[in-house]
Amino acid sequence: MTTKTENKKQKLIYLASFGCDKNLVDSELMLGMAVSEGWASTVEPRKADVILVNTCSFINDAREESVDAILELAQYKRKSTRLVVAGCLAQRYPKELAKELPEVDHFIGTGELPYLKDILGGVKPQRVKVGRPEFLPDADTPRVLSTPPYTAFVKISEGCSSACSYCVIPQLRGPQKSRPISDIAREAERLLESGVMELNLVGQNLGTYGDDLKDGSNLAALLRHPTLARGRHWVRLLYLYPQRINSELLDAIAESETMLPYFDLPIQHIDSAILKAMHRPDSEKSTRAVIETIRRRFPDAALRTSLIVGFPGESEKQFNRLLEFVREGHFDRLGAFAYSQEEHTAAAVMPDQVPEEQKQERLKQIMEAQREVSREKLSAMRGKLLEVLVEGVSEESEYLIEARAWNQAPGVDGSTYIVEGEAETGSIAPLRIKDTHDYDIFGRVLKRKPKGFRLGPA
């Protein structure tokens, strides 16, 4: 996390954050609250007066990772140190955790983030503060970015009002609560003024943004706000259900100077019967239609998706249909997960649960198929030009400069390596692709954009 100059007289907070980008924003908000109360952050837990762990509870692996981190960080506690557990895990299992983890001093639910200020202020609040998730930050909520200074995530809504049969997010985050367009724009403007070049808009489902506001606000209207639509920065949409793709939204993207033609569509499956069991409103026909519409409107668009394999009742035939769909090469990027049987969800009690070994084998096949697709797609880009956001010296080698192309979202889509030329960290530069691997790109930075070169939809 971002570390301020540490003053020995200041109280120090150490923050460990787990889970999705939306959870990362929560971590940055809590760190901002701490700094606003006169605290400083530290990267050394042994020095901290408060150790804060922001947890994830989406699937079993995430829960295990969070619990392991709590136990590990508990070893750094001194007599005066307080260990605070926040986020989805605390929201989901407050009583169980309070009983099983006596080393934890406080548990804060997803809707109780401001309660951290009471803890930091020396008040002796209740040990477990978990209630109905209603907290919705605004542009005035203190925040300290943990991302590099040229990129940031902007959470445009909180919670989810969908009812997917496998998902616990509505239980952990409550129903959807959208921020006003003017408030989002204020935050975006402040981030851009601070030097941010890439705004990644996040939410549980960006397509339903504004449904709860009842004032006509929607995602297209948000994207048309001048702060988001005009400038030299990038704007990227992350997590957009396919059924909410419509002509109004595509028009807003096409009209924008800043919007990247990057579509993150979590389809989860392609078999219509499995989608129905998932309580998803899509079908194979509608999913294919959306993909075709995007490709027709934006031929060079980058498409990403996420899939679930081994959902209850998934037959070999249904899985093979999904596997063949992946091999067709519709998606430039893909993430896949083995179904996790989550208690208190409709899918958890469905018959014909798929054995874990079979789920893992299917996951392996999907990822191998996509690796071949990615290799072929990237290979076809050799010699082409694309814009990249320069990130600095690579961790792989001090002789390489790392970057991300416009079609690579932070943390999930591979990297671009600059093997020739120079560019300033945080700048957006034109790059000629010289070579590609399975997921990564290698190229030469040009001193200036060729005449007529333009990113995005024609």
C-alpha positions in Angstrom: 0.0 0.0 0.0 1.1 3.6 -0.5 3.4 4.6 2.4 3.7 8.1 3.7 6.9 9.4 5.4 6.7 7.8 8.8 6.9 10.1 11.8 7.9 8.3 15.0 5.4 10.3 17.0 2.6 9.2 14.6 0.6 6.1 15.2 1.2 3.6 12.4 -1.3 1.4 10.6 -0.4 -1.7 8.4 -3.0 -2.7 5.9 -3.3 -6.1 4.1 -5.9 -6.2 1.4 -7.4 -9.3 -0.3 -10.0 -9.9 -3.0 -11.3 -7.9 -5.9 -10.7 -4.4 -7.2 -13.8 -3.2 -5.4 -12.4 -4.5 -2.1 -9.2 -2.7 -2.9 -11.1 0.6 -3.1 -12.5 -0.2 0.4 -9.0 -0.7 1.6 -7.9 2.7 0.2 -10.9 4.3 1.8 -10.0 2.9 5.2 -6.4 3.9 4.8 -7.7 7.4 3.9 -9.7 7.5 7.0 -6.7 6.6 9.1 -4.5 9.3 7.4 -7.3 11.9 8.0 -7.1 11.0 11.7 -3.4 11.7 11.8 -2.1 8.2 11.3 0.6 7.1 8.9 0.8 3.8 7.0 3.7 1.4 7.3 4.8 -1.6 5.2 6.2 -3.3 8.3 3.5 -5.0 10.4 5.9 -5.4 13.4 6.0 -1.6 13.7 2.2 -1.0 13.4 -0.1 0.1 16.2 -3.0 -1.2 14.3 -2.9 -4.1 11.8 -5.8 -4.1 9.5 -6.8 -7.0 7.3 -9.5 -6.4 4.6 -10.7 -9.8 3.7 -12.5 -11.6 0.9 -15.1 -14.3 1.2 -16.3 -15.0 -2.4 -15.1 -18.5 -2.6 -13.4 -21.0 -0.3 -9.8 -20.3 -1.6 -10.3 -16.6 -0.9 -11.5 -17.4 2.7 -8.5 -19.6 3.3 -6.1 -17.0 2.1 -7.7 -14.3 4.3 -7.6 -16.5 7.4 -4.0 -17.5 6.8 -3.1 -13.9 6.6 -4.9 -13.0 9.8 -3.1 -15.8 11.7 0.3 -14.8 10.2 -0.1 -11.1 11.0 -1.3 -11.9 14.5 2.3 -13.0 15.3 3.4 -9.4 14.9 1.1 -8.1 17.7 2.7 -6.3 20.5 1.0 -5.6 23.8 -0.4 -2.3 22.5 -1.1 -3.5 19.0 -4.7 -4.0 17.8 -5.6 -6.5 15.1 -8.7 -5.5 13.1 -10.4 -7.7 10.5 -12.7 -6.0 8.0 -14.5 -6.8 4.8 -16.5 -9.7 3.4 -15.3 -12.5 5.7 -16.2 -10.4 8.8 -19.5 -9.6 7.3 -20.3 -13.3 6.5 -19.1 -15.0 9.6 -18.9 -12.5 12.5 -19.9 -14.8 15.3 -17.9 -17.7 14.1 -14.7 -15.6 13.6 -15.1 -13.9 17.0 -15.1 -17.3 18.6 -12.4 -19.0 16.6 -10.0 -16.0 16.4 -9.4 -14.6 20.0 -6.3 -12.8 18.8 -8.4 -10.4 16.7 -9.5 -7.3 18.6 -12.2 -6.0 16.3 -14.3 -7.2 13.4 -15.8 -4.6 11.0 -18.5 -5.5 8.4 -18.6 -4.2 4.8 -21.1 -1.5 5.8 -19.2 -0.3 8.9 -16.0 1.0 7.4 -16.3 4.5 9.1 -16.3 2.6 12.5 -12.5 2.2 12.0 -12.1 5.9 13.0 -13.6 5.1 16.5 -11.1 2.3 16.9 -8.2 4.5 15.8 -9.4 7.3 18.1 -8.9 5.2 21.2 -12.5 4.7 21.9 -13.3 1.2 23.2 -16.0 0.2 20.8 -17.7 -3.2 20.6 -15.6 -6.0 19.3 -17.9 -7.0 16.5 -19.5 -4.2 14.4 -21.4 -5.9 11.6 -24.8 -4.8 10.4 -26.8 -4.3 7.2 -24.4 -3.1 4.5 -25.6 0.5 3.7 -22.4 2.5 3.6 -21.8 4.2 0.3 -18.7 6.4 0.0 -18.7 9.7 -1.9 -16.1 12.0 -3.5 -15.5 13.6 -0.1 -14.6 10.3 1.7 -10.9 10.3 2.4 -8.9 7.9 0.3 -5.3 7.0 -0.2 -4.4 5.2 -3.5 -2.5 2.0 -3.2 -2.2 1.7 -7.0 0.6 3.4 -8.9 0.0 7.1 -9.3 -1.0 6.9 -13.0 -4.0 4.4 -12.5 -7.0 4.2 -10.2 -10.2 2.3 -9.7 -13.4 4.2 -9.3 -16.3 2.4 -7.6 -19.5 3.7 -9.2 -21.9 1.6 -7.2 -22.0 -0.7 -4.2 -23.8 -4.0 -3.7 -25.8 -6.1 -6.2 -29.5 -6.7 -6.7 -29.1 -9.8 -9.0 -29.8 -13.2 -7.6 -27.3 -15.5 -9.3 -27.7 -18.9 -7.7 -24.0 -19.4 -6.9 -23.2 -16.0 -5.5 -23.1 -14.6 -2.0 -22.3 -11.0 -3.0 -25.8 -9.6 -2.3 -25.6 -11.1 1.2 -22.2 -9.5 1.8 -22.8 -6.2 0.2 -26.5 -5.6 0.2 -28.7 -4.4 -2.8 -27.2 -2.1 -5.4 -26.6 1.5 -4.3 -25.4 3.8 -7.1 -23.5 7.0 -6.6 -24.8 10.1 -8.3 -23.1 11.0 -11.7 -22.0 14.4 -10.4 -20.3 12.8 -7.4 -18.5 10.2 -9.5 -17.4 13.0 -11.8 -16.0 15.0 -8.9 -13.9 12.1 -7.8 -12.7 11.4 -11.3 -11.7 15.0 -11.8 -9.7 15.0 -8.6 -7.9 11.8 -9.7 -7.1 13.2 -13.1 -5.8 16.4 -11.6 -3.4 14.4 -9.4 -1.9 12.8 -12.5 -4.0 9.6 -13.0 -4.0 8.6 -16.6 -6.2 5.5 -16.4 -9.7 5.3 -14.7 -11.0 1.8 -14.2 -14.7 2.0 -13.4 -15.8 -0.9 -11.2 -19.0 -2.3 -9.6 -20.7 -5.6 -9.2 -22.5 -5.0 -12.5 -21.8 -1.7 -14.2 -24.7 -2.3 -16.6 -27.3 -1.8 -13.9 -25.7 1.4 -12.7 -28.4 4.0 -12.0 -31.4 1.5 -11.8 -31.9 2.4 -8.1 -31.5 6.2 -8.5 -34.9 6.6 -10.3 -33.7 9.9 -11.9 -32.9 8.6 -15.4 -29.2 8.0 -14.6 -27.6 5.1 -16.4 -24.1 4.0 -17.5 -24.4 5.7 -20.9 -25.2 9.0 -19.2 -22.3 8.6 -16.8 -19.9 8.0 -19.7 -21.1 11.1 -21.5 -20.2 13.4 -18.6 -17.4 15.7 -19.9 -14.9 14.7 -17.2 -15.1 11.1 -18.3 -15.7 11.5 -22.0 -13.1 14.2 -22.8 -9.3 14.3 -22.4 -6.2 12.3 -23.0 -6.7 9.7 -20.3 -8.1 6.2 -20.5 -11.5 5.1 -19.2 -12.1 1.3 -18.9 -15.3 -0.6 -17.9 -14.8 -3.6 -15.7 -17.6 -6.2 -15.1 -20.5 -5.6 -17.4 -23.2 -8.2 -17.8 -23.9 -8.9 -21.5 -27.7 -8.4 -21.2 -27.2 -4.7 -20.4 -25.2 -4.0 -23.6 -27.4 -1.8 -25.8 -27.1 0.7 -28.6 -27.3 3.7 -26.2 -24.2 2.4 -24.3 -22.3 1.5 -27.4 -23.1 5.0 -28.8 -21.7 6.6 -25.7 -18.5 4.5 -25.9 -18.1 5.4 -29.6 -18.6 9.1 -29.1 -16.0 9.3 -26.3 -12.4 10.5 -26.6 -11.3 8.4 -23.7 -13.3 5.2 -23.5 -11.4 2.1 -24.4 -13.2 -0.4 -26.5 -12.6 -3.0 -23.8 -15.6 -5.1 -22.8 -15.4 -7.3 -19.6 -18.4 -9.6 -20.0 -18.7 -12.3 -17.3 -20.8 -14.8 -19.3 -20.0 -17.7 -16.8 -21.2 -20.4 -19.2 -22.6 -20.8 -22.7 -25.0 -23.7 -22.2 -28.5 -22.3 -21.9 -29.7 -24.9 -19.3 -26.7 -24.2 -17.1 -27.3 -20.4 -17.4 -30.9 -20.9 -16.4 -29.8 -22.9 -13.3 -27.4 -20.1 -12.5 -30.4 -17.7 -12.6 -28.6 -15.8 -15.3 -30.9 -13.9 -17.8 -28.7 -14.9 -20.8 -28.8 -17.8 -23.2 -26.3 -19.1 -25.8 -28.2 -17.2 -28.5 -28.3 -13.9 -26.7 -24.6 -14.2 -25.6 -23.5 -14.8 -29.2 -25.7 -11.9 -30.4 -24.0 -9.5 -28.0 -20.6 -10.6 -29.0 -21.4 -10.2 -32.6 -22.9 -6.7 -32.0 -19.7 -5.6 -30.2 -17.4 -7.0 -32.9 -19.5 -5.4 -35.7 -19.5 -2.0 -34.0 -15.9 -2.2 -32.7 -13.8 -4.6 -34.9 -10.7 -4.1 -32.8 -12.4 -4.3 -29.4 -10.9 -6.3 -26.6 -13.2 -8.8 -25.0 -12.7 -10.5 -21.7 -14.9 -12.9 -19.8 -15.0 -15.1 -16.7 -16.3 -18.7 -16.7 -17.5 -21.2 -14.0 -16.8 -24.9 -14.7 -18.3 -27.8 -12.7 -21.5 -26.0 -11.8 -24.0 -28.5 -10.3 -25.5 -30.7 -13.0 -22.9 -29.8 -15.6 -22.7 -32.8 -17.9 -19.8 -33.8 -20.0 -21.8 -32.7 -23.0 -22.5 -29.3 -21.6 -18.9 -28.8 -20.5 -17.7 -29.8 -24.0 -20.0 -27.2 -25.5 -18.4 -24.6 -23.3 -14.9 -25.9 -24.2 -15.7 -25.7 -27.9 -17.1 -22.2 -27.5 -13.8 -21.1 -25.9 -11.8 -22.7 -28.8 -13.9 -20.6 -31.2 -11.8 -17.7 -30.0 -14.4 -15.1 -29.1 -12.5 -13.7 -26.2 -9.0 -12.1 -26.1 -8.8 -12.6 -22.3 -10.4 -15.2 -20.1 -10.5 -16.1 -16.4 -12.1 -19.4 -15.2 -13.0 -20.8 -11.8 -14.0 -24.1 -10.5 -17.5 -23.9 -9.0 -17.4 -23.3 -5.2 -20.3 -24.7 -3.2 -21.2 -21.7 -1.1 -23.6 -22.1 1.8 -26.9 -20.1 1.8 -26.9 -20.0 -2.0 -29.5 -21.8 -4.2 -26.8 -23.7 -6.0 -25.3 -25.2 -2.9 -28.3 -27.5 -2.4 -28.8 -28.4 -6.1 -28.4 -32.1 -6.9 -25.6 -33.6 -9.0 -22.7 -31.7 -7.5 -19.6 -32.2 -9.6 -16.7 -34.0 -7.9 -13.8 -31.6 -7.1 -11.3 -33.7 -9.2 -13.5 -33.4 -12.2 -13.9 -29.7 -11.7 -10.2 -29.2 -11.6 -9.7 -31.2 -14.8 -12.3 -29.2 -16.6 -10.7 -26.0 -15.4 -7.3 -27.1 -16.7 -8.8 -27.9 -20.2 -10.5 -24.5 -20.4 -7.4 -22.6 -19.5 -5.3 -24.6 -21.9 -7.8 -23.9 -24.7 -7.7 -20.2 -24.0 -3.9 -20.2 -23.9 -3.9 -21.4 -27.5 -6.5 -18.7 -28.4 -4.4 -16.0 -26.7 -1.2 -17.1 -28.4 -2.8 -17.1 -31.8 -4.5 -13.7 -31.3 -1.4 -12.0 -30.0 0.7 -13.5 -32.8 -1.5 -11.9 -35.3 -0.7 -8.5 -33.8 3.0 -8.6 -34.6 4.0 -5.5 -36.5 0.9 -3.6 -35.5 0.8 -0.4 -33.5 -1.0 0.1 -30.2 -1.0 2.5 -27.3 0.6 1.5 -24.0 0.6 2.9 -20.5 4.2 2.9 -19.3 4.7 1.3 -15.8 8.4 1.5 -15.2 11.3 -0.9 -14.8 10.1 -4.5 -14.9 10.4 -6.9 -11.9 11.4 -9.5 -14.4 14.6 -7.7 -15.5 16.2 -4.3 -14.9 16.8 -4.1 -18.6 13.1 -4.2 -19.5 10.5 -1.5 -19.2 7.1 -2.8 -18.3 3.8 -1.4 -19.7 0.2 -2.3 -20.3 -1.5 -2.0 -23.7 -4.9 -0.4 -23.8 -6.4 -3.9 -24.1 -4.7 -5.1 -20.9 -6.5 -4.3 -17.7 -4.4 -4.0 -14.5 -3.5 -7.2 -12.8 -5.4 -9.7 -15.0 -4.4 -9.4 -18.7 -0.7 -10.0 -19.0 1.9 -7.3 -19.6 3.7 -5.5 -22.4 7.5 -5.2 -22.3 9.4 -2.4 -24.0 12.5 -3.8 -25.5 13.5 -0.7 -27.5 13.0 3.0 -27.0 12.3 5.1 -24.0 9.2 6.5 -22.4 8.4 8.2 -19.1 6.6 6.2 -16.4 2.9 7.0 -16.3 2.8 8.3 -19.9 0.8 6.8 -22.8 3.0 6.0 -25.7 2.7 4.4 -29.2 4.4 0.9 -29.5 5.2 -1.2 -32.5 4.8 -4.9 -31.6 7.9 -7.0 -32.4 7.1 -10.2 -30.7 4.4 -11.9 -28.5 4.2 -14.9 -26.2 1.1 -16.7 -24.8 -0.1 -13.7 -22.9 2.5 -11.0 -23.1 3.6 -8.5 -25.8 7.1 -7.2 -26.6 7.7 -4.1 -28.7 9.5 -0.8 -29.5 8.2 2.5 -28.3 8.0 5.2 -31.0 9.0 8.8 -30.4 5.7 10.1 -31.7 2.4 8.8 -32.9 2.3 8.1 -36.7 0.0 10.5 -38.5 -3.6 9.3 -38.5 -3.0 6.8 -35.7 -5.9 6.7 -33.3 -6.8 4.4 -30.5 -10.3 3.0 -30.3 -13.4 2.7 -32.4 -13.3 4.1 -35.9 
